[in-house]
Amino acid sequence: MPVDNLEANLVAMNYFVEQKKFPLKDIVVISPDAGGVARAKNFQALLQSVGVKDSSLAMIIKQRQGAGQIGSMHMVGNVAGKQAIIIDDIIDTAGTLV
């Protein structure tokens, strides 16, 4: 059966661009796992296409302890002093966001 993958990149990008309380500078787009790096890069490219040139990428590396349990998380990339936008495919427990 044919299916379409519906992504919210354009909706999210429009939200951040239209918000006046969030100046779009010093942005870091974060992938919460290795599998989401392409998604984060695509979102960064969308931001750049509307003139947000000051952005970088980061990724979270998770070490799992068991099913659904995260033992530790490490950030790869510079996020200090930047506005972080986490791009994820699904949020079920929000453990990574917390």
N, C-alpha and C positions, 0 to 999 in steps of 0.2 A: 504494500500500500504506500503510495507517495506521501511524504510528509514535508513540512516546511519547518526549519529551525528558526524560531522567532527570537531575535536578539533585541535587547533594549539599548544598544549603544547610542542610537540617534536620539532617543528620548532622554537618556542620561546626559549626553553631550549638550543638548539644548537646555536642559535644566541648569547645568553648571555655567553655561555661557550667559544665560539670561539672569542669573542671580547677581544682584548688585552688591550684596553683602559679602560675597566671596570674590575678591579680586583674583583673577586667574594668572597668578605669577608664582614662581617657586613651587610648581606642581610636581608631585611624584605619583605616578600610576603604579599601583601595587597588584601583583598577582599573588593570590593566597596559596598557590601551589605551582609545581613545575608544569602541570598540564594546562594552566591558564595563561602562560606567558604570551602565547599568540593573541589571546583575547585582549590582554593588557596592551600589547603593542598596537593592535588595531584601534583601541580606544585612544591611545596617545596620538596615533596618526590622524584620527578624526579631530582631536583638539588642535593639532597643528594645521589641519586644513581650514580651520576657522580663525587662524591667527594666533593661537596660543603656542608660542615658540619655546617658552621657558618651562620645559617639562623633562622629566627623566623617568626611568623605570626601576622598580625594585621587585624582589620576590621573597616570599616566605618559604623556608625549608622546614618541614615538619618531621619530627621523629615520633612515630606512633608507638604506644605501649600495648595496645590491644584494639579490639574492634571498637571504633568510635572514640578512642581515648588518645589524646595527644600528650606525649611525654614532654616534649620541648619544641620550641619554635625559634628559628634564627632568621634574622633579616639579612638579605643580601642586597646591598645598595644603600645609598645615602638618603635618609629620610629626615635627618635633624633639621629643624627649622622650616620644613616644607609643609605644604598642604597635601595631605594624602587622599587619594581616591582609590579605594579597593575595588577591583573588578573581579567579580566571581560569577560562576555559572548558576549556582543554586546555594541557598542558605537554608539548612534544616535545623541546626542547633545554635548557630551564631557563635560557636566557640572560638573561631578564628577572629571574628570581629571584636569579641570581648577581649 
